Amino acid sequence: MVHLTPNPSYSLTVRVQLPNQAGMLAHVTQAIANAGGSLGQIDLIEQTLKTLVRDLTIDASSSEHAGEIVEAIKQLDEIKVLSVSDRTFNLHKGGKIAIQSKIPLKNQGDLAMAYTPGVGRICTAIAENPNLVYDLTIKSNTVAIVTDGSAVLGLGNLGPAGALPVMEGKAMLFREFAGIDAFPICLATQATDAIVETVKNIAPVFGGVNLEDISAPRCFEIEQRLQQELDIPVFHDDQHGTAIVSLAALYNALKLVKKDMGDVRIVINGAGAAGVAIARLLRKAGARSIVLCDSKGILSHQRTDLTEQKQEFAVEQSGTLAEAMVGSDIFLGVSVPGVLTPEMVRTMAKDPIVFAMANPIPEIQPELVADDVAVMATGRSDYPNQINNVLAFPGIFRGALDCRASRMTTSMFLEAAGAIASLVNATDLDSEHIIPSVFDERVVTAVSAAVQRAARNDGVAGR
């Protein structure tokens, strides 16, 4: 396995004291380089005639690697490590989000209008005309991010407290990319009925529900029931966000290799929430040959252990992932690290497309098949073509909230994928640029417009 690239996820600030002599800093930077660290900013903290104190920002590839880098610095003569801090943990201290008033309270008059007695008039108006809740409260711009902590990232069942940092981060992305106020709701239950009832009971506050990090197959039932029983849109990002961005990237990758969606043979490894959702959306987009694999191999009619969702994609062929890969045009991985080998990739059809989206370690390291694939994508930000859900969910909810959609539809997802793909124009499209940057300011606007258009065509838009 190729070592992962150092990245900000494992970023340190190392404070060192060194003699105030020419060349001493070079010894430190060389030690960092020799240990495989990526040196960033260098700040001078204190200077005397004899010594300097500097803060060094260093990216590592893992916690163990970070320790190796620090130890390499400590081994240097005349260099003293004063402190080491983990920049990622520091960023999370005290939480990453806060509630802030939109209006000032400077005098008695402000208080009388914002709270009692004036607020009573607003309460009465909404009670008499419930639709006014969208105009006179936060409901029109607020999303509940709901999890039970049963499938946090690729880390497993960490529970509600362990899931909270991810939900806070999601709330940040909603606010920063789409101007939406989102709040983390981490539930202390993993019972399907209890989750559904809880979300229904808190729904009056929110204009939409984003389900997150709920394990399969429960996530399918929870989403389906909430869609049926609520009058606000419900979106399971692990399913549909991943599917939308994968489809957008695939649209452009197919343009590069001059193949049609209806003609290609697609292998998806990982038959959980994301894998099933990708397969469903690809079918709606015109794909006709899809082979799903899980940890036991191909989802075959011969198997007796398939869930209802897996049975949707059962095929006559049976065997291993390696057997499924022979002659395939596309590999989409939403599974586990290292499951795909270079030998498997070399059995694929001409100009193969490989999306290895397991995070943080992909199904195959891109370096291992650089000369064997036409297009490579991962879920990581330090490689080209990052398949990142943030390209989808902020714009999806921006559009759904703005048109007051009562639910999400497949057409909304297809239109969103098309909108994302369209932002990479023909002159910019190449094997390392099949998807726009998450920081492309056009993305949310384009996705929102596409979602609203589809919602109106589907008859689910409230305005």
Secondary structure as the mmCIF struct_conf table of DSSP 4:
data_model
#
loop_
_struct_conf.conf_type_id
_struct_conf.id
_struct_conf.beg_label_comp_id
_struct_conf.beg_label_asym_id
_struct_conf.beg_label_seq_id
_struct_conf.end_label_comp_id
_struct_conf.end_label_asym_id
_struct_conf.end_label_seq_id
HELX_LH_PP_P HELX_LH_PP_P1 VAL A 2 PRO A 6
STRN STRN1 ASN A 7 PRO A 19
BEND BEND1 ASN A 20 GLN A 21
TURN_TY1_P TURN_TY1_P1 ALA A 22 GLY A 23
HELX_RH_AL_P HELX_RH_AL_P1 MET A 24 ASN A 34
TURN_TY1_P TURN_TY1_P2 ALA A 35 GLY A 36
STRN STRN2 SER A 38 GLN A 47
BEND BEND2 LEU A 49 LYS A 50
STRN STRN3 THR A 51 ALA A 60
BEND BEND3 SER A 61 SER A 62
HELX_RH_AL_P HELX_RH_AL_P2 SER A 63 LYS A 74
TURN_TY1_P TURN_TY1_P3 GLN A 75 GLN A 75
BEND BEND4 LEU A 76 LEU A 76
TURN_TY1_P TURN_TY1_P4 ASP A 77 GLU A 78
STRN STRN4 LYS A 80 ASP A 86
HELX_RH_AL_P HELX_RH_AL_P3 ARG A 87 HIS A 92
TURN_TY1_P TURN_TY1_P5 LYS A 93 GLY A 94
BEND BEND5 LYS A 96 LYS A 96
BEND BEND6 LYS A 102 ILE A 103
BEND BEND7 ASN A 107 ASN A 107
HELX_RH_AL_P HELX_RH_AL_P4 GLN A 108 ALA A 114
BEND BEND8 TYR A 115 TYR A 115
TURN_TY1_P TURN_TY1_P6 THR A 116 GLY A 118
HELX_RH_AL_P HELX_RH_AL_P5 VAL A 119 GLU A 128
HELX_RH_3T_P HELX_RH_3T_P1 PRO A 130 LEU A 132
HELX_RH_AL_P HELX_RH_AL_P6 VAL A 133 LEU A 136
BEND BEND9 THR A 137 THR A 137
HELX_RH_3T_P HELX_RH_3T_P2 ILE A 138 ASN A 141
STRN STRN5 THR A 142 THR A 147
BEND BEND10 GLY A 149 ALA A 151
STRN STRN6 VAL A 152 VAL A 152
TURN_TY1_P TURN_TY1_P7 LEU A 153 LEU A 155
STRN STRN7 GLY A 156 GLY A 156
HELX_RH_AL_P HELX_RH_AL_P7 GLY A 159 ALA A 178
STRN STRN8 ASP A 181 CYS A 186
BEND BEND11 ALA A 188 ALA A 188
HELX_RH_AL_P HELX_RH_AL_P8 THR A 192 ILE A 202
HELX_RH_3T_P HELX_RH_3T_P3 ALA A 203 VAL A 205
BEND BEND12 GLY A 207 GLY A 207
STRN STRN9 GLY A 208 LEU A 211
BEND BEND13 ASP A 213 ASP A 213
TURN_TY1_P TURN_TY1_P8 ALA A 216 PRO A 217
HELX_RH_AL_P HELX_RH_AL_P9 ARG A 218 GLU A 229
BEND BEND14 ASP A 231 ILE A 232
STRN STRN10 VAL A 234 HIS A 236
HELX_RH_AL_P HELX_RH_AL_P10 ASP A 237 VAL A 257
TURN_TY1_P TURN_TY1_P9 LYS A 258 LYS A 258
TURN_TY1_P TURN_TY1_P10 MET A 261 ASP A 263
STRN STRN11 ARG A 265 ASN A 269
BEND BEND15 GLY A 272 GLY A 272
HELX_RH_AL_P HELX_RH_AL_P11 ALA A 273 LYS A 284
TURN_TY1_P TURN_TY1_P11 ALA A 285 GLY A 286
STRN STRN12 SER A 289 ASP A 294
TURN_TY1_P TURN_TY1_P12 SER A 295 LYS A 296
STRN STRN13 GLY A 297 ILE A 298
STRN STRN14 SER A 300 SER A 300
TURN_TY1_P TURN_TY1_P13 HIS A 301 GLN A 302
BEND BEND16 THR A 304 THR A 304
HELX_RH_AL_P HELX_RH_AL_P12 GLU A 308 GLN A 311
TURN_TY1_P TURN_TY1_P14 GLU A 312 PHE A 313
STRN STRN15 VAL A 315 VAL A 315
BEND BEND17 GLU A 316 GLU A 316
BEND BEND18 GLY A 319 GLY A 319
HELX_RH_AL_P HELX_RH_AL_P13 LEU A 321 MET A 325
TURN_TY1_P TURN_TY1_P15 VAL A 326 GLY A 327
BEND BEND19 ASP A 329 ASP A 329
STRN STRN16 ILE A 330 GLY A 333
BEND BEND20 SER A 335 SER A 335
TURN_TY1_P TURN_TY1_P16 PRO A 337 GLY A 338
BEND BEND21 LEU A 340 LEU A 340
HELX_RH_AL_P HELX_RH_AL_P14 PRO A 342 VAL A 345
TURN_TY1_P TURN_TY1_P17 ARG A 346 THR A 347
BEND BEND22 MET A 348 MET A 348
BEND BEND23 LYS A 350 ASP A 351
STRN STRN17 ILE A 353 ALA A 356
BEND BEND24 ASN A 359 ILE A 361
BEND BEND25 GLU A 363 ILE A 364
HELX_RH_3T_P HELX_RH_3T_P4 PRO A 366 VAL A 369
TURN_TY1_P TURN_TY1_P18 ALA A 370 ASP A 372
BEND BEND26 ALA A 374 ALA A 374
STRN STRN18 VAL A 375 THR A 378
BEND BEND27 GLY A 379 GLY A 379
TURN_TY1_P TURN_TY1_P19 SER A 381 ASP A 382
BEND BEND28 TYR A 383 ASN A 385
STRN STRN19 GLN A 386 GLN A 386
HELX_RH_3T_P HELX_RH_3T_P5 ASN A 389 LEU A 391
TURN_TY1_P TURN_TY1_P20 ALA A 392 ALA A 392
HELX_RH_AL_P HELX_RH_AL_P15 PHE A 393 ASP A 402
TURN_TY1_P TURN_TY1_P21 CYS A 403 ARG A 404
BEND BEND29 SER A 406 ARG A 407
HELX_RH_AL_P HELX_RH_AL_P16 THR A 410 SER A 422
TURN_TY1_P TURN_TY1_P22 LEU A 423 LEU A 423
BEND BEND30 VAL A 424 VAL A 424
TURN_TY1_P TURN_TY1_P23 ALA A 426 ASP A 428
STRN STRN20 ASP A 430 ASP A 430
TURN_TY1_P TURN_TY1_P24 SER A 431 GLU A 432
STRN STRN21 HIS A 433 HIS A 433
BEND BEND31 ILE A 434 ILE A 435
TURN_TY1_P TURN_TY1_P25 VAL A 438 PHE A 439
TURN_TY1_P TURN_TY1_P26 GLU A 441 GLU A 441
HELX_RH_AL_P HELX_RH_AL_P17 ARG A 442 ASP A 458
TURN_TY1_P TURN_TY1_P27 GLY A 459 GLY A 459
#
